[in-house]
Amino acid sequence: MDFEVIIVGGGIAGIITAIALSNEGVKLALIELKSSDILTSLQSDGRAFAISQGSWEIFGAFGLQHIFEDNAGLIKNIRVCDQDSPLHLDFSDELVDDLPLGYMIEHNILVRELYKEALKRDNITLFSGNPYSEVEFLDQEARIEVGGKKLTAQLIIAADGKNSSLRSLAGIEVNTWDYDQIAMVCNVSHQKNHCDTAIEKFLSRGPFAILPLAGGFSSSIVWVEHKDIAPIYLAMEKNEFLDHLKERFTDYLGELEFVNDIYSYPLSCKYAKKFYSKRMALVADAAHAIHPIAGQGINVGISDIEVIVNLIKEYRSLGLGIGSKSLLDKYHRLRFNDVMMMVAATDGVNRLFSNNIGLLKKARTMGLAALNKIDVVKKYITKYAMGV
């Protein structure tokens, strides 16, 4: 079966890429190991994503903003605190003409709604429930076999995640390091309205974030702990875990209850030294997986998708090969430096705040308090984080 593009990996990055390319009339195949029945009825795994204003605008260009109308919570205010210091740094939508600072949506809801959209498209052929095999990258085309069918295309897009098999098969080297941290995530309901406010507390072993979900009375929790400490909490009964959660929450949202189970994810950084190989481009986590401290991982991936989709659109309109080295090299050049800046920023902030060194702690606190008084700097930081 002949296609223009084959996308391997039907997670958020893969399905957004498929929909965006289908808008341009590209004939494509989407390969995903999970079955379509599972994907369209996916249950919560505790994860939720902060979609920046810049990514929101990209969703608009792809015709996907309607997914968020009933499913996303707004972020209008962000408060950043260093441990238990009374001094803090506040960001508000008033700094950016009342634009939301971001949109919170749960992982399973986003996947489910994206698949509903993709299944409407005649030019997307979904191959789900079977692993791929026999991948070849040739001079004129790429070949891959799935479910006993041999597929060919000008270009393969690898959206198969942080531990990308395609990246390994292509021999693309990676840089990686472990943070010795585990993120514990869950959703809670609370007595008081969160008023569209996100809280980021920097604690000595990792950040603790309270992120507002749709409806006003539930939030997504990301609690990062050292890898030796997290298992102690994870082994607790839920009521005991909730008591420790309340200590970190304080009382500002009132009584708490669990909405779902507690999930955990080990944290590391991994990025490819090159975002392409012969007839293949890496996008999102297959190209780079960063620390979640600023909630920017998904937004960096969405920027990858915007760039590769626009390049494919441009090259198709000019009658040029969309699997050419020219296109792939241009994609790498347009994305690599931006990604490296985000890798450095998230890594640096995590290392700066995840410690209890007295002098650093005092400097951090004073720095947050001073910065909170300089609106012009806060406005710049806010716009950068929003991607606008």
Backbone hydrogen bonds in HBPLUS format (Angstrom, degrees):
<---DONOR---> <-ACCEPTOR-->    atom                        ^
c    i                          cat <-CA-CA->   ^        H-A-AA   ^      H-
h    n   atom  resd res      DA  || num        DHA   H-A  angle D-A-AA Bond
n    s   type  num  typ     dist DA aas  dist angle  dist       angle   num
A0152-THR N   A0001-MET O   2.92 MM 151  6.26 152.7  1.99 162.3 163.5     1
A0003-PHE N   A0152-THR O   2.81 MM 149  5.99 149.0  1.91 147.4 157.8     2
A0004-GLU N   A0027-LYS O   2.88 MM  23  5.50 159.4  1.92 146.5 153.5     3
A0154-GLN N   A0004-GLU O   3.09 MM 150  5.37 137.3  2.27 116.9 126.7     4
A0155-LEU N   A0004-GLU O   3.36 MM 151  6.70 145.7  2.48 145.3 154.9     5
A0005-VAL N   A0027-LYS O   3.40 MM  22  6.78 156.8  2.46 147.0 152.5     6
A0029-ALA N   A0005-VAL O   3.01 MM  24  6.54 150.7  2.10 148.9 158.2     7
A0006-ILE N   A0155-LEU O   2.97 MM 149  6.43 155.2  2.03 154.9 162.7     8
A0157-ILE N   A0006-ILE O   2.82 MM 151  6.24 159.0  1.87 153.6 160.0     9
A0007-ILE N   A0029-ALA O   2.78 MM  22  6.10 170.8  1.79 162.2 163.7    10
A0031-ILE N   A0007-ILE O   2.85 MM  24  6.19 167.8  1.86 169.3 173.5    11
A0008-VAL N   A0157-ILE O   2.97 MM 149  6.29 164.1  2.00 160.6 164.7    12
A0159-ALA N   A0008-VAL O   2.80 MM 151  5.68 159.6  1.85 157.8 162.5    13
A0009-GLY N   A0031-ILE O   2.81 MM  22  5.84 169.9  1.82 165.8 169.4    14
A0015-ILE N   A0011-GLY O   2.99 MM   4  6.12 169.5  2.01 162.9 165.5    15
A0016-ILE N   A0012-ILE O   3.00 MM   4  6.09 159.5  2.04 151.0 156.7    16
A0017-THR N   A0013-ALA O   3.01 MM   4  6.12 162.9  2.04 148.2 153.3    17
A0018-ALA N   A0014-GLY O   2.97 MM   4  6.17 154.3  2.04 143.4 150.8    18
A0019-ILE N   A0015-ILE O   3.00 MM   4  6.21 163.9  2.03 147.9 151.3    19
A0020-ALA N   A0016-ILE O   2.89 MM   4  6.07 167.4  1.90 155.1 159.1    20
A0021-LEU N   A0017-THR O   2.95 MM   4  6.10 161.8  1.99 150.6 155.2    21
A0022-SER N   A0018-ALA O   2.88 MM   4  6.02 150.5  1.97 145.4 154.5    22
A0023-ASN N   A0019-ILE O   3.05 MM   4  6.31 142.2  2.20 145.4 154.4    23
A0024-GLU N   A0021-LEU O   2.96 MM   3  5.22 139.7  2.13 102.7 114.3    24
A0026-VAL N   A0021-LEU O   3.23 MM   5  5.57 161.0  2.26 148.6 143.1    25
A0025-GLY N   A0022-SER O   2.99 MM   3  5.02 161.9  2.02 107.5 111.4    26
A0028-LEU N   A0123-ASN O   3.06 MM  95  6.32 176.6  2.07 173.7 174.3    27
A0125-THR N   A0028-LEU O   3.00 MM  97  6.37 162.1  2.03 151.9 157.7    28
A0030-LEU N   A0125-THR O   2.90 MM  95  6.15 160.5  1.94 153.1 154.1    29
A0127-PHE N   A0030-LEU O   2.81 MM  97  6.01 172.9  1.81 161.9 162.4    30
A0032-GLU N   A0127-PHE O   2.96 MM  95  6.31 162.9  1.99 151.9 155.2    31
A0129-GLY N   A0032-GLU O   3.00 MM  97  6.60 134.1  2.22 143.6 155.5    32
A0039-LEU N   A0035-SER O   3.17 MM   4  6.49 161.2  2.20 150.1 155.3    33
A0040-THR N   A0036-SER O   3.01 MM   4  6.13 154.3  2.08 149.7 154.7    34
A0041-SER N   A0038-ILE O   3.22 MM   3  5.36 154.6  2.29 103.0 110.6    35
A0107-HIS N   A0047-ARG O   2.99 MM  60  5.50 173.7  1.99 131.3 133.4    36
A0049-PHE N   A0105-ILE O   2.80 MM  56  5.49 167.0  1.82 156.5 155.7    37
A0105-ILE N   A0049-PHE O   3.05 MM  56  5.49 155.2  2.11 147.4 155.0    38
A0051-ILE N   A0103-TYR O   2.75 MM  52  4.96 172.6  1.75 153.0 150.3    39
A0103-TYR N   A0051-ILE O   2.87 MM  52  4.96 140.3  2.03 133.0 145.6    40
A0056-TRP N   A0052-SER O   2.84 MM   4  6.11 151.3  1.93 147.7 156.9    41
A0057-GLU N   A0053-GLN O   3.00 MM   4  6.30 149.1  2.10 144.8 151.7    42
A0054-GLY N   A0386-MET O   2.54 MM 332  5.73 153.4  1.61 177.5 171.8    43
A0058-ILE N   A0054-GLY O   3.15 MM   4  6.50 144.4  2.28 137.8 147.6    44
A0058-ILE N   A0055-SER O   3.05 MM   3  4.89 116.9  2.47  90.4 106.4    45
A0059-PHE N   A0055-SER O   2.82 MM   4  6.17 156.7  1.87 153.2 159.5    46
A0060-GLY N   A0056-TRP O   2.98 MM   4  6.31 145.1  2.11 139.5 149.3    47
A0061-ALA N   A0057-GLU O   3.01 MM   4  6.37 151.2  2.09 143.1 149.8    48
A0062-PHE N   A0058-ILE O   3.00 MM   4  6.31 139.9  2.16 145.2 156.6    49
A0062-PHE N   A0059-PHE O   3.16 MM   3  5.02 125.7  2.48  90.8 105.0    50
A0064-LEU N   A0059-PHE O   2.79 MM   5  5.02 170.0  1.80 149.0 148.3    51
A0063-GLY N   A0060-GLY O   2.99 MM   3  4.99 158.4  2.04 103.5 110.0    52
A0067-ILE N   A0064-LEU O   3.19 MM   3  5.87 156.3  2.25 117.6 123.3    53
A0068-PHE N   A0065-GLN O   2.99 MM   3  5.73 151.9  2.07 121.2 127.5    54
A0069-GLU N   A0066-HIS O   3.21 MM   3  5.31 151.2  2.30 103.8 112.0    55
A0071-ASN N   A0068-PHE O   3.27 MM   3  4.97 137.8  2.46  92.4 104.2    56
A0072-ALA N   A0068-PHE O   3.18 MM   4  5.01 144.8  2.31 139.2 132.3    57
A0073-GLY N   A0104-MET O   2.78 MM  31  4.88 155.5  1.84 142.5 147.7    58
A0104-MET N   A0073-GLY O   2.65 MM  31  4.88 160.8  1.69 146.8 152.7    59
A0075-ILE N   A0102-GLY O   2.87 MM  27  4.93 149.6  1.96 143.0 135.1    60
A0101-LEU N   A0075-ILE O   2.70 MM  26  5.36 141.5  1.84 164.0 176.7    61
A0076-LYS N   A0196-ASP O   2.80 MM 120  5.36 160.9  1.83 146.0 152.5    62
A0093-ASP N   A0076-LYS O   2.86 MM  17  5.20 129.5  2.11 162.2 162.1    63
A0077-ASN N   A0196-ASP O   3.20 MM 119  6.41 151.2  2.29 152.0 149.0    64
A0198-ALA N   A0077-ASN O   2.84 MM 121  6.21 164.0  1.87 152.8 154.4    65
A0078-ILE N   A0091-PHE O   2.85 MM  13  5.02 158.7  1.89 144.2 147.7    66
A0091-PHE N   A0078-ILE O   2.77 MM  13  5.02 158.5  1.82 153.5 159.0    67
A0079-ARG N   A0198-ALA O   2.89 MM 119  6.36 158.2  1.93 159.5 166.3    68
A0200-GLU N   A0079-ARG O   2.89 MM 121  6.25 164.2  1.92 166.0 167.7    69
A0080-VAL N   A0089-LEU O   2.78 MM   9  5.03 167.4  1.80 153.6 158.1    70
A0089-LEU N   A0080-VAL O   2.88 MM   9  5.03 155.6  1.94 146.0 153.6    71
A0081-CYS N   A0200-GLU O   2.90 MM 119  6.28 163.2  1.93 157.4 161.3    72
A0202-PHE N   A0081-CYS O   2.85 MM 121  6.19 163.6  1.88 153.0 157.7    73
A0085-SER N   A0082-ASP O   3.16 MM   3  5.87 165.6  2.19 140.7 143.0    74
A0083-GLN N   A0202-PHE O   2.69 MM 119  5.30 135.5  1.88 128.6 143.0    75
A0095-LEU N   A0092-SER O   3.04 MM   3  5.77 162.4  2.07 118.3 123.0    76
A0096-VAL N   A0093-ASP O   3.06 MM   3  5.41 152.7  2.14 108.1 116.1    77
A0098-ASP N   A0093-ASP O   2.73 MM   5  4.48 136.7  1.92 143.8 142.0    78
A0099-LEU N   A0096-VAL O   3.16 MM   3  5.83 161.3  2.20 119.5 124.8    79
A0110-LEU N   A0106-GLU O   3.02 MM   4  6.28 163.8  2.05 159.5 164.3    80
A0111-VAL N   A0107-HIS O   2.99 MM   4  6.24 168.6  2.00 160.4 162.8    81
A0112-ARG N   A0108-ASN O   3.00 MM   4  6.04 165.4  2.02 143.6 148.3    82
A0113-GLU N   A0109-ILE O   2.98 MM   4  6.11 166.8  2.00 153.2 156.2    83
A0114-LEU N   A0110-LEU O   2.97 MM   4  6.06 154.8  2.03 148.0 155.2    84
A0115-TYR N   A0111-VAL O   2.97 MM   4  6.21 159.3  2.02 154.1 159.2    85
A0116-LYS N   A0112-ARG O   3.11 MM   4  6.38 153.0  2.18 144.7 152.1    86
A0117-GLU N   A0113-GLU O   3.16 MM   4  6.39 152.4  2.24 140.7 147.5    87
A0118-ALA N   A0114-LEU O   2.87 MM   4  6.17 157.9  1.92 150.4 156.9    88
A0119-LEU N   A0115-TYR O   2.95 MM   4  6.03 160.2  1.99 153.1 156.5    89
A0120-LYS N   A0117-GLU O   3.18 MM   3  5.59 156.7  2.24 108.4 115.5    90
A0121-ARG N   A0118-ALA O   2.95 MM   3  5.49 163.2  1.98 118.7 124.2    91
A0124-ILE N   A0121-ARG O   3.48 MM   3  5.68 167.4  2.50 106.4 108.2    92
A0133-SER N   A0145-GLU O   2.68 MM  12  5.12 144.5  1.80 151.7 159.0    93
A0145-GLU N   A0133-SER O   2.87 MM  12  5.12 161.4  1.90 167.6 162.2    94
A0136-GLU N   A0143-ARG O   2.80 MM   7  4.98 158.7  1.85 143.5 145.7    95
A0143-ARG N   A0136-GLU O   2.80 MM   7  4.98 163.2  1.83 145.6 150.7    96
A0138-LEU N   A0141-GLU O   2.84 MM   3  5.25 147.7  1.94 156.7 163.6    97
A0142-ALA N   A0153-ALA O   2.77 MM  11  5.40 166.7  1.79 166.2 170.3    98
A0153-ALA N   A0142-ALA O   2.99 MM  11  5.40 145.7  2.12 149.0 155.6    99
A0144-ILE N   A0151-LEU O   2.94 MM   7  5.29 156.4  2.00 148.3 152.7   100
A0151-LEU N   A0144-ILE O   2.74 MM   7  5.29 171.8  1.75 166.5 168.2   101
A0146-VAL N   A0149-LYS O   2.91 MM   3  5.34 155.7  1.97 151.2 156.9   102
A0149-LYS N   A0146-VAL O   2.96 MM   3  5.34 164.9  1.98 117.9 122.4   103
A0156-ILE N   A0279-ARG O   2.98 MM 123  6.23 159.4  2.02 145.4 151.6   104
A0281-ALA N   A0156-ILE O   2.99 MM 125  6.54 150.8  2.08 155.3 164.6   105
A0158-ALA N   A0281-ALA O   2.78 MM 123  6.07 161.5  1.82 164.7 170.2   106
A0283-VAL N   A0158-ALA O   3.10 MM 125  6.27 160.6  2.13 165.4 160.1   107
A0164-SER N   A0161-GLY O   3.05 MM   3  5.15 127.0  2.35 129.3 123.3   108
A0168-SER N   A0164-SER O   3.36 MM   4  6.58 154.3  2.43 134.4 140.5   109
A0169-LEU N   A0165-SER O   2.83 MM   4  6.12 160.3  1.87 152.8 158.6   110
A0170-ALA N   A0166-LEU O   2.94 MM   4  6.10 150.0  2.03 147.9 155.1   111
A0172-ILE N   A0167-ARG O   3.14 MM   5  5.60 160.9  2.18 166.7 162.4   112
A0171-GLY N   A0168-SER O   2.96 MM   3  5.08 153.5  2.04 103.6 112.2   113
A0273-LYS N   A0173-GLU O   2.88 MM 100  5.77 170.0  1.89 154.3 153.1   114
A0175-ASN N   A0271-TYR O   2.87 MM  96  5.51 161.8  1.91 161.1 163.2   115
A0271-TYR N   A0175-ASN O   2.92 MM  96  5.51 158.7  1.96 156.2 163.4   116
A0177-TRP N   A0269-CYS O   2.96 MM  92  5.46 151.8  2.04 147.4 154.0   117
A0269-CYS N   A0177-TRP O   2.86 MM  92  5.46 164.5  1.89 163.7 168.8   118
A0179-TYR N   A0267-LEU O   3.18 MM  88  5.78 169.9  2.19 138.9 139.0   119
A0227-LYS N   A0180-ASP O   2.87 MM  47  5.26 157.3  1.92 127.7 126.2   120
A0267-LEU N   A0181-GLN O   2.95 MM  86  5.54 165.5  1.97 155.7 151.7   121
A0182-ILE N   A0225-GLU O   2.79 MM  43  5.50 158.7  1.84 160.7 168.0   122
A0225-GLU N   A0182-ILE O   2.97 MM  43  5.50 164.5  1.99 153.4 154.9   123
A0183-ALA N   A0265-TYR O   2.82 MM  82  5.14 171.2  1.82 149.9 147.4   124
A0265-TYR N   A0183-ALA O   2.86 MM  82  5.14 146.7  1.97 140.2 151.3   125
A0184-MET N   A0223-TRP O   2.77 MM  39  5.07 173.6  1.78 142.7 145.0   126
A0223-TRP N   A0184-MET O   2.87 MM  39  5.07 173.4  1.87 153.8 156.0   127
A0185-VAL N   A0263-TYR O   2.76 MM  78  5.26 163.8  1.78 152.0 157.8   128
A0263-TYR N   A0185-VAL O   2.89 MM  78  5.26 172.3  1.90 158.7 161.1   129
A0186-CYS N   A0221-ILE O   3.24 MM  35  5.37 148.1  2.34 136.4 143.3   130
A0221-ILE N   A0186-CYS O   2.75 MM  35  5.37 172.0  1.76 176.2 174.2   131
A0259-VAL N   A0187-ASN O   2.91 MM  72  5.38 165.4  1.94 143.9 139.1   132
A0188-VAL N   A0219-SER O   2.96 MM  31  5.57 160.8  2.00 159.2 165.3   133
A0219-SER N   A0188-VAL O   2.88 MM  31  5.57 154.8  1.94 157.8 166.3   134
A0189-SER N   A0257-GLU O   2.79 MM  68  5.28 157.2  1.84 153.5 160.7   135
A0257-GLU N   A0189-SER O   3.03 MM  68  5.28 146.8  2.14 144.9 147.5   136
A0190-HIS N   A0217-PHE O   2.99 MM  27  5.40 155.3  2.05 133.0 135.5   137
A0191-GLN N   A0255-GLU O   3.05 MM  64  5.26 136.3  2.25 142.8 153.3   138
A0192-LYS N   A0253-LEU O   2.99 MM  61  4.74 164.7  2.02 130.6 128.4   139
A0194-HIS N   A0216-GLY O   2.87 MM  22  5.52 158.7  1.92 150.3 155.7   140
A0197-THR N   A0194-HIS O   3.06 MM   3  5.74 144.6  2.19 120.7 128.6   141
A0199-ILE N   A0210-ILE O   2.90 MM  11  5.03 160.8  1.94 144.8 151.3   142
A0210-ILE N   A0199-ILE O   2.85 MM  11  5.03 157.8  1.90 145.5 152.0   143
A0201-LYS N   A0208-PHE O   2.78 MM   7  5.03 176.6  1.78 154.3 154.7   144
A0208-PHE N   A0201-LYS O   2.72 MM   7  5.03 152.6  1.79 152.2 160.5   145
A0203-LEU N   A0206-GLY O   3.26 MM   3  5.26 144.8  2.39 118.4 123.9   146
A0206-GLY N   A0203-LEU O   3.21 MM   3  5.26 154.5  2.28 103.8 111.4   147
A0224-VAL N   A0207-PRO O   2.94 MM  17  5.47 168.5  1.96 171.5 174.5   148
A0209-ALA N   A0222-VAL O   2.81 MM  13  5.09 166.5  1.83 148.2 152.7   149
A0222-VAL N   A0209-ALA O   3.06 MM  13  5.09 162.1  2.10 140.7 144.8   150
A0211-LEU N   A0220-SER O   2.86 MM   9  4.98 166.2  1.88 151.8 155.5   151
A0220-SER N   A0211-LEU O   2.75 MM   9  4.98 159.9  1.79 152.0 153.8   152
A0213-LEU N   A0218-SER O   3.07 MM   5  5.63 162.3  2.10 143.7 142.7   153
A0229-ILE N   A0226-HIS O   2.93 MM   3  5.30 140.8  2.08 111.1 122.6   154
A0230-ALA N   A0226-HIS O   2.94 MM   4  6.06 167.6  1.96 173.3 177.4   155
A0232-ILE N   A0229-ILE O   2.98 MM   3  5.59 140.0  2.15 117.8 128.5   156
A0233-TYR N   A0230-ALA O   3.03 MM   3  5.36 116.9  2.45 107.7 121.9   157
A0234-LEU N   A0230-ALA O   2.95 MM   4  6.19 164.8  1.97 158.9 164.0   158
A0235-ALA N   A0231-PRO O   3.02 MM   4  6.01 131.7  2.26 135.3 144.9   159
A0236-MET N   A0233-TYR O   3.04 MM   3  5.35 157.3  2.09 109.0 116.3   160
A0240-GLU N   A0237-GLU O   3.08 MM   3  5.40 119.9  2.46 104.9 119.1   161
A0241-PHE N   A0237-GLU O   2.96 MM   4  6.27 161.9  1.99 158.1 164.0   162
A0242-LEU N   A0238-LYS O   2.82 MM   4  5.99 155.0  1.88 146.2 153.5   163
A0243-ASP N   A0239-ASN O   3.09 MM   4  6.38 143.7  2.23 138.0 146.6   164
A0244-HIS N   A0240-GLU O   3.29 MM   4  6.70 153.8  2.37 146.8 152.2   165
A0245-LEU N   A0241-PHE O   2.93 MM   4  6.25 147.2  2.04 146.8 157.3   166
A0246-LYS N   A0242-LEU O   2.87 MM   4  6.13 153.6  1.94 149.7 156.0   167
A0247-GLU N   A0243-ASP O   3.20 MM   4  6.52 145.0  2.33 140.1 148.6   168
A0248-ARG N   A0245-LEU O   3.12 MM   3  5.36 124.6  2.44 100.9 114.0   169
A0249-PHE N   A0245-LEU O   2.93 MM   4  6.19 142.4  2.08 145.9 157.8   170
A0250-THR N   A0246-LYS O   2.98 MM   4  5.83 149.4  2.07 149.3 154.4   171
A0254-GLY N   A0251-ASP O   3.11 MM   3  5.18 165.1  2.13 109.8 114.3   172
A0270-LYS N   A0289-ALA O   3.00 MM  19  5.21 158.8  2.05 146.0 151.1   173
A0289-ALA N   A0270-LYS O   2.70 MM  19  5.21 154.8  1.76 156.5 164.6   174
A0272-ALA N   A0287-ALA O   2.85 MM  15  5.29 166.0  1.87 149.4 150.9   175
A0282-LEU N   A0275-PHE O   2.94 MM   7  5.22 170.1  1.95 143.6 141.6   176
A0277-SER N   A0280-MET O   2.97 MM   3  5.29 157.0  2.02 143.9 148.6   177
A0280-MET N   A0277-SER O   3.05 MM   3  5.29 162.4  2.08 135.0 129.6   178
A0286-ALA N   A0283-VAL O   3.28 MM   3  5.69 136.3  2.48 142.1 135.3   179
A0287-ALA N   A0284-ALA O   2.83 MM   3  5.52 147.6  1.93 121.4 130.6   180
A0288-HIS N   A0284-ALA O   2.91 MM   4  6.10 154.9  1.98 145.8 153.6   181
A0295-GLY N   A0292-PRO O   2.93 MM   3  4.92 152.1  2.01 106.3 115.4   182
A0299-ASN N   A0296-GLN O   3.07 MM   3  5.19 115.4  2.50  99.9 116.2   183
A0300-VAL N   A0296-GLN O   2.98 MM   4  6.21 154.8  2.05 163.7 170.0   184
A0301-GLY N   A0297-GLY O   3.23 MM   4  6.49 156.6  2.29 145.2 151.4   185
A0302-ILE N   A0298-ILE O   2.94 MM   4  6.23 148.8  2.04 145.3 153.9   186
A0303-SER N   A0299-ASN O   3.08 MM   4  6.33 147.8  2.19 140.8 148.7   187
A0304-ASP N   A0300-VAL O   3.13 MM   4  6.52 147.3  2.24 141.5 150.1   188
A0305-ILE N   A0301-GLY O   3.09 MM   4  6.46 157.2  2.15 147.8 152.9   189
A0306-GLU N   A0302-ILE O   2.97 MM   4  6.27 159.6  2.01 148.9 153.9   190
A0307-VAL N   A0303-SER O   3.09 MM   4  6.31 161.7  2.13 149.6 153.5   191
A0308-ILE N   A0304-ASP O   2.96 MM   4  6.27 171.3  1.96 162.6 163.9   192
A0309-VAL N   A0305-ILE O   2.93 MM   4  5.93 163.7  1.95 153.2 158.2   193
A0310-ASN N   A0306-GLU O   3.02 MM   4  6.10 159.7  2.06 143.8 149.7   194
A0311-LEU N   A0307-VAL O   2.97 MM   4  6.17 154.4  2.03 149.9 157.1   195
A0312-ILE N   A0308-ILE O   2.99 MM   4  6.17 160.9  2.03 147.0 152.0   196
A0313-LYS N   A0309-VAL O   2.93 MM   4  6.13 159.6  1.97 149.1 155.2   197
A0314-GLU N   A0310-ASN O   2.92 MM   4  6.10 158.9  1.97 144.5 150.0   198
A0315-TYR N   A0311-LEU O   2.88 MM   4  6.08 172.5  1.88 158.3 159.6   199
A0316-ARG N   A0312-ILE O   2.91 MM   4  5.97 158.7  1.96 148.3 154.4   200
A0317-SER N   A0313-LYS O   3.09 MM   4  6.21 157.3  2.14 144.7 150.7   201
A0318-LEU N   A0314-GLU O   3.19 MM   4  6.45 135.9  2.40 141.7 153.1   202
A0320-LEU N   A0315-TYR O   2.78 MM   5  4.91 155.4  1.84 159.1 154.1   203
A0319-GLY N   A0316-ARG O   3.06 MM   3  5.01 157.2  2.12 101.8 108.9   204
A0324-SER N   A0321-GLY O   3.36 MM   3  5.31 160.1  2.40 106.3 106.8   205
A0328-LEU N   A0324-SER O   3.16 MM   4  6.44 170.5  2.17 151.7 154.5   206
A0329-ASP N   A0325-LYS O   2.77 MM   4  5.78 159.5  1.81 151.7 156.9   207
A0330-LYS N   A0326-SER O   3.09 MM   4  6.19 153.4  2.16 141.3 148.6   208
A0331-TYR N   A0327-LEU O   2.91 MM   4  6.19 155.6  1.97 150.5 157.4   209
A0332-HIS N   A0328-LEU O   3.06 MM   4  6.31 162.3  2.09 146.6 150.5   210
A0333-ARG N   A0329-ASP O   3.02 MM   4  6.27 162.8  2.05 147.8 152.2   211
A0334-LEU N   A0330-LYS O   2.96 MM   4  6.13 153.8  2.03 150.2 157.1   212
A0335-ARG N   A0331-TYR O   3.14 MM   4  6.28 137.1  2.33 146.0 156.6   213
A0335-ARG N   A0332-HIS O   3.25 MM   3  5.36 134.5  2.47  97.7 109.4   214
A0336-PHE N   A0332-HIS O   2.85 MM   4  5.59 168.6  1.87 159.1 161.9   215
A0339-VAL N   A0335-ARG O   3.01 MM   4  6.17 163.3  2.04 162.5 167.8   216
A0340-MET N   A0336-PHE O   2.92 MM   4  6.18 159.8  1.96 153.9 159.7   217
A0341-MET N   A0337-ASN O   3.01 MM   4  6.26 147.8  2.12 146.4 154.4   218
A0342-MET N   A0338-ASP O   3.21 MM   4  6.55 151.3  2.30 144.1 151.0   219
A0342-MET N   A0339-VAL O   3.05 MM   3  5.16 117.1  2.46  97.2 112.3   220
A0343-VAL N   A0339-VAL O   2.85 MM   4  6.19 155.0  1.92 154.0 162.0   221
A0344-ALA N   A0340-MET O   2.98 MM   4  6.12 165.2  2.00 146.3 149.8   222
A0345-ALA N   A0341-MET O   2.93 MM   4  6.09 155.5  1.99 142.3 149.6   223
A0346-THR N   A0342-MET O   2.97 MM   4  6.04 176.2  1.97 152.5 153.7   224
A0347-ASP N   A0343-VAL O   3.02 MM   4  5.98 159.6  2.06 146.3 152.9   225
A0348-GLY N   A0344-ALA O   2.86 MM   4  5.82 157.2  1.91 142.2 149.4   226
A0349-VAL N   A0345-ALA O   2.98 MM   4  6.11 165.4  2.00 151.5 155.1   227
A0350-ASN N   A0346-THR O   3.09 MM   4  6.14 161.8  2.12 142.8 148.1   228
A0351-ARG N   A0347-ASP O   3.05 MM   4  6.26 161.7  2.09 148.5 153.4   229
A0352-LEU N   A0348-GLY O   2.88 MM   4  6.01 152.7  1.96 147.8 156.0   230
A0353-PHE N   A0349-VAL O   3.01 MM   4  6.12 163.2  2.04 152.6 155.5   231
A0354-SER N   A0350-ASN O   2.92 MM   4  5.66 149.4  2.01 145.9 153.5   232
A0361-LYS N   A0357-ILE O   2.81 MM   4  5.93 161.2  1.85 163.1 169.6   233
A0362-LYS N   A0358-GLY O   2.99 MM   4  6.24 160.0  2.03 152.6 157.0   234
A0363-ALA N   A0359-LEU O   3.00 MM   4  6.20 160.1  2.04 147.4 153.3   235
A0364-ARG N   A0360-LEU O   2.79 MM   4  5.98 157.7  1.84 153.1 159.2   236
A0365-THR N   A0361-LYS O   3.08 MM   4  6.27 167.4  2.10 149.1 151.9   237
A0366-MET N   A0362-LYS O   3.02 MM   4  6.21 169.6  2.03 152.4 155.3   238
A0367-GLY N   A0363-ALA O   2.83 MM   4  5.89 151.5  1.91 143.5 152.4   239
A0368-LEU N   A0364-ARG O   2.88 MM   4  6.15 160.2  1.92 156.6 160.6   240
A0369-ALA N   A0365-THR O   3.07 MM   4  6.28 164.9  2.10 149.9 154.1   241
A0370-ALA N   A0366-MET O   2.93 MM   4  6.09 158.6  1.97 147.1 153.1   242
A0371-LEU N   A0367-GLY O   2.90 MM   4  5.99 165.4  1.92 150.0 154.5   243
A0372-ASN N   A0368-LEU O   3.00 MM   4  6.09 144.0  2.14 143.3 152.4   244
A0373-LYS N   A0370-ALA O   3.08 MM   3  5.61 157.7  2.13 111.7 118.6   245
A0374-ILE N   A0371-LEU O   3.05 MM   3  5.34 167.4  2.06 114.6 118.7   246
A0378-LYS N   A0374-ILE O   3.09 MM   4  6.37 165.8  2.11 154.3 158.8   247
A0379-LYS N   A0375-ASP O   2.79 MM   4  5.93 152.6  1.87 149.4 156.3   248
A0380-TYR N   A0376-VAL O   3.24 MM   4  6.44 151.3  2.32 134.9 141.6   249
A0381-ILE N   A0377-VAL O   2.94 MM   4  6.26 167.5  1.96 159.3 161.8   250
A0382-THR N   A0378-LYS O   2.86 MM   4  5.99 159.4  1.91 147.3 153.6   251
A0383-LYS N   A0379-LYS O   2.98 MM   4  6.16 163.6  2.00 148.0 151.9   252
A0384-TYR N   A0380-TYR O   2.98 MM   4  6.21 155.8  2.04 149.6 156.6   253
A0385-ALA N   A0381-ILE O   2.96 MM   4  6.19 165.1  1.98 153.2 156.8   254
A0386-MET N   A0382-THR O   2.91 MM   4  6.10 143.8  2.04 145.1 155.8   255
A0387-GLY N   A0383-LYS O   3.04 MM   4  6.14 120.9  2.41 135.2 148.7   256
A0388-VAL N   A0383-LYS O   3.16 MM   5  5.50 166.3  2.18 155.7 157.1   257
A0387-GLY N   A0384-TYR O   3.11 MM   3  5.16 143.6  2.25  98.0 108.8   258
